[in-house]
Amino acid sequence: MAAKSALKTKIKSVITEVESKNKDNSAKALKAVIPALSKAAAKGLIHKKNASRKISRLTKKVNAIK
């Protein structure tokens, strides 16, 4: 449960940075969350396609910032 909570916190940090329109910080947060999602999927904490979908959607949000 602690690992899943930490993962959600990292995801939320990316979303918060995207909402504040800060491209540099959101890119840094995304770089931190991608390996965490991949590791969680490898351990079976979340499904691998769920991790892939989250990575894809977060990346799209970060790239949409002007």
ABEGO torsion letter per residue (X at the ends): XAAAAAAAAAAAAAAAAAAAGBAAAAAAAAAAAAAAAAAAAAAGABBAAAAAAAAAAAAAAAAABX
